[in-house]
């Protein structure tokens, strides 16, 4: 049997046995769904640079697509 590891749920802070929870790292289904809801409503964000590309020139867009296909 695995060693018992007691941890706190990141959502509700309740202590639970990590290896016995099928919802880990959460203590239960409700905490898992609350966390998922936070991601879906964009309450949580991962830091990083904006990766958006705005190309107004149609020729430049076409060249970019052609060049990217040639590299693969």
C-alpha positions as CSV (number, residue, x, y, z in Angstrom):
1,X,0.0,0.0,0.0
2,X,1.2,3.5,-0.8
3,X,2.3,5.8,2.0
4,X,-0.5,8.1,3.2
5,X,0.1,11.6,2.1
6,X,-2.0,14.3,3.7
7,X,-2.3,17.5,1.6
8,X,-4.6,20.6,1.6
9,X,-7.0,21.0,-1.2
10,X,-6.0,24.1,-3.3
11,X,-9.6,25.2,-3.5
12,X,-11.2,24.8,0.0
13,X,-8.0,24.1,2.0
14,X,-9.5,20.9,3.5
15,X,-6.9,18.3,4.4
16,X,-7.3,15.0,2.6
17,X,-5.4,11.8,1.7
18,X,-3.8,12.6,-1.7
19,X,-3.5,9.0,-3.0
20,X,-7.1,8.2,-2.1
21,X,-8.7,11.1,-4.0
22,X,-9.7,10.4,-7.6
23,X,-10.0,14.2,-8.0
24,X,-6.5,15.1,-7.0
25,X,-5.0,17.6,-6.5
26,X,-8.5,18.5,-5.2
27,X,-10.4,16.9,-2.4
28,X,-13.5,16.2,-4.4
29,X,-15.6,16.8,-7.5
30,X,-17.1,20.1,-6.3
31,X,-13.6,21.7,-5.8
32,X,-12.4,20.4,-9.1
33,X,-15.5,21.9,-10.9
34,X,-15.0,25.2,-9.1
35,X,-11.4,25.4,-10.3
36,X,-12.4,24.4,-13.9
37,X,-15.1,27.1,-13.8
38,X,-12.4,29.6,-12.9
39,X,-10.3,28.7,-15.9
40,X,-13.3,28.7,-18.2
41,X,-14.4,32.2,-17.1
42,X,-10.8,33.4,-17.4
43,X,-10.4,34.2,-13.8
44,X,-7.0,32.4,-14.0
45,X,-4.4,33.4,-16.6
46,X,-1.0,32.0,-17.5
47,X,1.6,34.8,-17.8
48,X,3.3,35.2,-21.2
49,X,3.8,37.3,-24.2
50,X,0.9,38.1,-26.6
51,X,1.3,35.7,-29.5
52,X,-1.3,37.5,-31.7
53,X,-0.2,38.3,-35.2
54,X,-2.0,41.0,-37.1
55,X,-1.3,41.3,-40.8
56,X,-3.2,43.9,-42.7
57,X,-1.4,43.3,-46.0
58,X,-2.9,40.3,-47.9
59,X,0.3,39.8,-49.9
60,X,2.4,39.6,-46.7
61,X,0.0,37.1,-45.3
62,X,0.2,34.9,-48.4
63,X,4.0,35.1,-48.3
64,X,4.0,34.1,-44.6
65,X,1.8,31.1,-45.3
66,X,3.9,30.0,-48.3
67,X,7.2,30.4,-46.4
68,X,5.8,28.4,-43.4
69,X,4.7,25.5,-45.7
70,X,8.1,25.3,-47.3
71,X,9.9,24.8,-44.0
72,X,8.0,21.6,-43.2
